[in-house]
Amino acid sequence: MRRAGAGGQVQVGAGSGRCGVPGAWEAGGMTTDVPDVSDAWQRWHEQRVAAVTAPYGPLALTGTYWLEDHPDGRLPGIPGNWTSGRDTVVLTAGEGDGLTLDGRPFTGRTLLTADHGPAGAARVAHGERKLVVMVREGAWGVRDFDPDAEARRAFRGIEATPYDPRWSVPGRFTPYGDGDRRVRVPNADGRERGLGLSGELAFTLAGRELTLQVAVEEDGSLWAVFADATSGVSSYRFRFLRPPAPDGQGRTTVDLNRALLPPCAFADHFICPFPPPGNTLDIAVEAGERAPA
């Protein structure tokens, strides 16, 4: 279902669209066929809503617990005893804890490494809840994903500005001459952590020459966290951008229509990084996702 929100923004209801891998139109280059691009953006937007509202999507996260903050091994609302070793998490569970490991009832003691992949694939569960083991800079934690989370039930959509071709422009990626860098930035949970960056993305918008410091993902695509003049005013305090992989000459497309909300816009328990130095644009990016509806 598509409906117009305040200020001409598009809101897609939580039941709209489908969850799937982005199609070739997301990784492809620019096109002047605006109706087709607009339709592709609408499909992307619907897929985003489907991903956010999935049983183990961002709205399902009800807590992130760092084991160092709970030396007794008891995590709030989570059965079992969880302690950290040097390279693993030690989980001890009794019959009354009701935990499963790899889909089977679990009692006793086991060593766990960090989960990889989607939250729904986590090894440890309690009923329908998935307990995801994670590690960040040597600190071990457990995330609690609950499909019955209140935020998931209350969700009404993502406010986003309708597609406007003026916000899609050519860009050029230049790797850092001295290799990847790691900078310290604040995170949404109030802690400071390292953020890996690989180079600079340059583009021109409305006659302005702009740059973003970006990372390179495993598939070659780019990733940036940025803020702009709308941040904290008419949009969330910062957003993500994922330009497609550059070609051999560093050329790519900067499509700010696909600026997307970070996971912490949907649940307070994520640890999203804030924009690094140089990634706060002094223009108003009135495009892309703006805020949860």
C-alpha positions in Angstrom: 0.0 0.0 0.0 1.4 3.4 -0.9 0.1 6.6 0.6 1.3 10.2 0.6 2.5 11.5 4.0 3.1 15.0 5.2 5.1 17.3 3.0 4.6 15.1 0.0 6.6 12.3 1.5 5.9 8.7 0.6 5.0 6.2 3.3 4.7 2.5 2.6 2.8 0.5 5.1 4.4 -2.3 7.0 2.5 -4.9 5.0 3.7 -3.7 1.6 6.4 -5.0 -0.6 8.5 -8.1 -0.2 11.8 -9.0 1.4 14.5 -9.9 -1.2 17.9 -9.3 -2.5 18.2 -5.9 -4.3 17.9 -6.3 -8.0 20.3 -5.4 -10.8 18.8 -1.9 -10.9 20.4 -1.1 -7.6 23.9 -2.0 -8.7 23.6 -0.6 -12.2 24.6 2.8 -13.6 22.7 5.9 -14.3 19.8 6.1 -16.8 17.8 9.0 -18.2 14.6 6.9 -18.3 13.1 8.6 -15.3 9.8 6.6 -15.1 11.7 3.3 -14.9 14.2 4.7 -12.4 11.3 6.0 -10.3 9.6 2.6 -10.4 12.9 1.0 -9.4 13.2 3.4 -6.5 9.6 2.5 -5.3 10.5 -1.2 -5.4 13.7 -0.5 -3.5 11.6 1.4 -0.9 9.1 -1.4 -0.5 11.9 -3.9 -0.1 13.5 -1.7 2.6 10.2 -1.7 4.5 9.9 -5.5 4.1 13.5 -5.9 5.4 13.0 -3.6 8.4 9.7 -5.4 9.4 11.0 -8.9 8.9 10.7 -11.2 12.0 14.4 -10.7 12.9 14.8 -7.2 11.3 15.9 -4.1 13.1 12.6 -3.5 14.7 12.9 -6.9 16.5 16.0 -6.0 18.5 15.0 -5.5 22.1 18.4 -5.4 23.8 22.2 -5.5 23.4 24.1 -6.6 26.4 27.9 -6.4 26.9 29.2 -9.3 29.0 31.8 -7.0 30.7 28.9 -5.1 32.1 27.4 -8.3 33.7 30.4 -10.1 35.4 28.0 -12.5 37.1 26.9 -13.9 33.7 23.3 -13.0 34.1 21.8 -10.9 31.3 18.5 -9.0 31.9 15.6 -11.1 30.6 17.9 -13.7 29.0 18.1 -17.3 30.3 21.4 -19.0 30.9 24.7 -17.8 32.2 26.9 -15.9 29.7 30.6 -15.2 30.3 33.4 -14.2 28.0 36.6 -16.0 27.5 39.5 -14.8 25.4 38.2 -15.9 22.0 34.7 -17.3 22.9 31.6 -16.9 24.9 30.9 -19.5 27.6 27.2 -20.4 27.8 25.9 -22.6 30.6 22.2 -23.5 30.7 20.0 -25.7 32.8 16.7 -27.5 31.9 14.6 -24.7 33.2 16.3 -22.1 30.9 14.5 -23.4 27.8 17.4 -22.6 25.4 18.0 -24.3 22.1 21.3 -24.6 20.3 21.3 -25.3 16.6 17.6 -26.1 16.9 17.9 -28.6 19.7 17.2 -28.3 23.4 20.4 -27.4 25.2 21.7 -28.0 28.7 25.2 -28.0 30.0 28.2 -25.9 28.9 29.4 -24.8 25.5 31.8 -22.4 23.8 30.3 -20.0 21.3 32.0 -17.8 18.7 30.4 -14.7 17.1 27.4 -15.4 14.9 27.6 -14.4 11.3 24.9 -13.7 8.8 21.3 -12.6 9.5 20.0 -12.6 13.0 17.5 -15.4 12.2 20.5 -17.8 11.6 21.8 -17.3 15.2 22.7 -20.6 16.9 21.1 -19.9 20.3 17.3 -19.3 20.7 14.7 -19.0 23.4 11.4 -19.9 21.9 11.0 -17.6 18.9 13.7 -15.2 20.2 17.2 -15.3 18.7 20.2 -14.6 20.9 23.0 -13.3 18.7 26.5 -13.5 19.9 28.7 -10.6 18.8 32.1 -9.1 19.4 33.3 -5.5 18.8 36.9 -4.6 19.4 37.4 -7.5 21.8 34.2 -6.9 23.8 31.6 -9.7 23.7 27.9 -9.1 23.7 24.5 -10.7 23.1 21.7 -9.3 21.1 18.1 -10.3 21.8 15.9 -10.3 18.7 12.2 -10.9 19.5 9.6 -11.1 16.6 7.0 -10.1 19.1 8.8 -6.8 20.0 6.5 -3.9 20.6 8.4 -1.7 18.1 7.7 -4.3 15.3 4.0 -4.3 16.2 3.7 -0.5 16.3 5.6 0.2 13.1 3.7 2.2 10.5 6.3 2.7 7.7 9.3 4.7 6.6 8.9 8.4 5.6 10.8 9.0 2.4 10.9 11.7 -0.2 9.6 10.6 -3.6 12.3 10.0 -6.3 13.8 13.1 -7.8 16.4 12.6 -10.6 18.3 15.8 -9.5 19.6 13.8 -6.5 21.3 11.1 -8.6 24.6 12.3 -10.0 27.9 10.8 -11.2 30.6 10.2 -8.6 34.3 9.2 -8.6 36.0 7.1 -6.0 39.6 7.6 -5.2 41.3 5.1 -2.8 43.6 6.6 -0.1 47.2 6.5 -1.3 48.4 5.1 2.0 45.8 2.3 2.2 42.8 1.9 4.4 42.4 4.1 7.5 40.7 3.6 10.8 39.3 6.6 12.7 37.6 6.8 16.1 34.0 8.0 16.0 31.2 8.1 18.6 28.6 5.3 18.3 24.9 5.5 19.0 25.3 3.7 22.3 27.6 6.5 23.6 30.8 4.6 23.2 33.6 5.3 20.8 34.9 2.8 18.3 37.0 2.5 15.2 35.5 3.0 11.8 37.3 1.7 8.7 37.5 3.9 5.6 39.0 3.2 2.2 38.9 6.4 0.2 37.1 9.5 -0.9 33.9 9.8 -3.1 33.7 13.0 -5.0 30.6 14.3 -6.7 29.0 17.6 -7.9 25.5 18.5 -6.7 23.7 21.8 -7.7 27.0 23.2 -8.7 28.7 22.3 -5.4 31.7 20.0 -5.3 31.2 17.6 -2.4 33.1 14.7 -0.9 32.4 11.8 1.4 34.8 9.5 3.1 33.7 5.9 2.3 34.4 2.3 3.1 34.6 -0.5 0.5 32.3 -3.5 1.1 33.3 -7.1 0.4 31.3 -7.0 -2.9 33.1 -3.8 -4.0 30.2 -1.5 -3.3 30.8 1.7 -1.3 29.4 2.6 2.1 29.2 6.0 3.8 27.6 7.4 6.9 26.8 11.1 6.5 24.8 14.0 8.0 23.5 17.1 6.3 21.6 20.3 7.0 18.3 18.3 7.5 19.8 15.9 10.1 18.0 16.1 13.4 15.6 18.6 11.9 13.5 17.0 9.1 15.4 13.7 8.9 17.2 11.4 11.4 20.4 12.6 12.8 22.5 10.7 10.2 22.0 8.3 7.4 23.8 5.7 5.3 24.5 5.6 1.6 25.6 2.6 -0.5 26.8 3.6 -3.9 27.4 0.7 -6.4 30.9 -0.7 -7.0 33.1 1.8 -9.0 34.3 0.7 -12.4 38.0 0.5 -13.2 38.3 4.3 -13.5 36.6 4.9 -10.1 33.2 6.0 -11.7 30.0 5.2 -9.8 26.6 6.8 -9.1 25.8 8.8 -6.1 22.0 8.4 -5.7 20.9 10.3 -2.6 17.3 9.1 -3.3 18.6 5.9 -1.7 19.9 7.5 1.4 18.7 5.1 4.1 18.1 5.1 7.8 20.6 3.3 10.0 19.3 0.4 12.1 19.5 2.6 15.3 16.7 4.7 13.8 14.4 1.7 14.4 15.8 0.4 17.7 17.9 2.1 20.4 20.0 -1.0 21.0 22.1 -0.8 17.8 25.6 0.7 17.9 25.7 2.6 14.6 28.7 4.8 14.0 28.3 8.5 13.7 29.7 10.3 10.6 33.4 10.6 10.5 35.2 14.0 10.1 34.4 15.4 6.7 31.0 13.6 6.2 28.7 16.4 7.4 27.5 18.1 4.3 26.6 21.8 4.5 23.6 21.3 2.2 20.1 20.0 2.8 19.7 16.6 1.3 16.0 16.5 0.9 16.0 13.0 -0.6 15.8 9.4 0.5 14.6 8.0 3.7 13.8 10.6 6.4 12.5 8.9 9.5 10.3 6.1 10.8 6.7 7.1 10.2 
